[in-house]
Amino acid sequence: MDQIKIGKFIAEMRKQQGLTQREFSELIGISDKTVSKWECGNGMPDVSLMQLLCDALKINLNELFSGEKLTDADYKKNAEKNIMELAKEKEEIKKNIVGGKVIGHALNIDLNVNTAHNTNTEFWNTIGSEFLGSTALPSYGGYITEDKLNLLGNLANKKVLEIGCGNGRSLKYVFDKGATDLWGIDISPNQVKRTKNFLALQGISAELKCAPMEDDCGIPTNYFDLVYSVYGIGWTTDLNKTFRQIYSYLKKDGVFIFNWSHPIHKCVSLENNKLIFSNSYFDEKWYSATMGDKKIMLSNRKLSTYINALADNGFMIEKLVEDNDEDLVNEEETEFSRKAKMLPVAFVIKARKM
Ligand SMILES: C[S@@+](CC[C@H](N)C(=O)[O-])C[C@H]1O[C@@H](n2cnc3c(N)ncnc32)[C@H](O)[C@@H]1O
């Protein structure tokens, strides 16, 4: 299925019916954000909505799957092709959830570290933030906020390192809290440039490294009071190697804080207000998924995988946060917030170098 083509077709047919995104969304009982997501090619309508959507747009299902109006002659040919594609996708489908986003289909792959690094670098160099958004402190993503938890403690005159520094917003946050020696590492040259430019505009200087977090890239050892990462660690191709590196950067008693999407969140999708278990919690296979015209490569990891890797590398775990902040959840009425009322969507771990 060509999601981009289908998205453009939905937009075109909606306009032909003289409907705004809001009017169309009200007609089929979903949010206008969801309509906008489909129209950008970022996700497909749920099966339960498809007939309603086709009726509203005065098209048939075959035309929806084809992403174009069909003549009678094309109808049969396309119907057969679409049925074959649907059958194939059903075999390969794993509802793939990164952060708050459902990003379509995931294909299991064998991990090749270079390919994963190149693929993910290309994604973050280009459309990464546009598709996945950016999450910076005080938010840990999901519905968890540093403002309420105060995990970072007193940062006055602290030496801090961010893993996967993205666009630099979190480094600005720790600077504002008093940290004086700022470091960041990110695999994407463009993200490093974004961090550099953003911090320069604020008159903040930081030491930035463009390298994979798994590798030794000359970051000083036994040096940092705090190493942290907001939606960064899950991108590693080697959790043990990464935690070993991070352990080496920290001073004794130094703190490591990171968050990631909660692994249970990826297994369960919300359909018609019911949570449906669609992926195995135990599945840690690597997969590739397409967003827009780019790919990402990731794997899901169980919570115990993170915790055991920390313990194996000498960390003591001080806190595991998986509760959603009720005030934040109640601020919005989205599929994501409805899901967050029933299960954790992100987690944060605070660990210490012993
Ligand atoms: C979700 S973003 C988090 C960034 C930051 N919290 C923000 O809001 O901008 C993930 C970051 O990890 C980086 N990344 C992905 N794989 C990496 C790797 N193997 N080593 C270092 N950085 C990596 C990406 O380039 C991206 O900037």
The ligand as a MOL file (V3000), in Angstrom:
LIG
                    3D

  0  0  0     0  0            999 V3000
M  V30 BEGIN CTAB
M  V30 COUNTS 27 29 0 0 0
M  V30 BEGIN ATOM
M  V30 1 C 14.1530 11.0220 19.6120 0
M  V30 2 S 15.6240 11.8590 19.2910 0 CHG=1
M  V30 3 C 15.9560 12.4840 20.8830 0
M  V30 4 C 16.5710 13.7900 20.8600 0
M  V30 5 C 16.1750 14.8480 21.8760 0
M  V30 6 N 15.6090 14.3420 23.0750 0
M  V30 7 C 15.2320 15.8370 21.2280 0
M  V30 8 O 14.1220 16.0150 21.6710 0
M  V30 9 O 15.6120 16.4460 20.2500 0 CHG=-1
M  V30 10 C 16.8100 10.5670 19.1390 0
M  V30 11 C 18.1890 11.0700 18.7720 0
M  V30 12 O 19.0750 9.9550 18.8610 0
M  V30 13 C 19.9950 10.0530 17.7860 0
M  V30 14 N 20.5290 8.6970 17.5340 0
M  V30 15 C 19.9410 7.6650 16.8780 0
M  V30 16 N 20.7450 6.5930 16.8990 0
M  V30 17 C 21.8650 6.9570 17.5710 0
M  V30 18 C 23.0750 6.2770 17.9250 0
M  V30 19 N 23.2780 5.0040 17.6090 0
M  V30 20 N 24.0280 6.9750 18.5940 0
M  V30 21 C 23.8260 8.2900 18.9310 0
M  V30 22 N 22.7100 8.9670 18.6340 0
M  V30 23 C 21.7330 8.3090 17.9690 0
M  V30 24 C 19.2030 10.6250 16.6290 0
M  V30 25 O 20.0260 11.2380 15.6740 0
M  V30 26 C 18.2810 11.6090 17.3450 0
M  V30 27 O 18.7980 12.9040 17.3590 0
M  V30 END ATOM
M  V30 BEGIN BOND
M  V30 1 1 1 2
M  V30 2 1 2 3
M  V30 3 1 2 10
M  V30 4 1 3 4
M  V30 5 1 4 5
M  V30 6 1 5 6
M  V30 7 1 5 7
M  V30 8 2 7 8
M  V30 9 1 7 9
M  V30 10 1 10 11
M  V30 11 1 11 12
M  V30 12 1 11 26
M  V30 13 1 12 13
M  V30 14 1 13 14
M  V30 15 1 13 24
M  V30 16 1 14 15
M  V30 17 1 14 23
M  V30 18 2 15 16
M  V30 19 1 16 17
M  V30 20 1 17 18
M  V30 21 2 17 23
M  V30 22 1 18 19
M  V30 23 2 18 20
M  V30 24 1 20 21
M  V30 25 2 21 22
M  V30 26 1 22 23
M  V30 27 1 24 25
M  V30 28 1 24 26
M  V30 29 1 26 27
M  V30 END BOND
M  V30 END CTAB
M  END
